[in-house]
């Protein structure tokens, strides 16, 4: 059965967008969650452990920022 939208919609490309968006969304959420947890744990510790946890927080914030910039660049280019 052929749908009316088949002539307009590229279903393969649509499924690719859904798949990539789901994976990217989960990855970004996991990195952001790691940054939040490390930030909260850094408040309860001292010394080099706190320094390491703060470094993890900074790196996770930079990664999430890079993901946002990459997404915006892809939106502008299309």
Beta strands, then each sheet from edge to edge (+ up, - down):
end
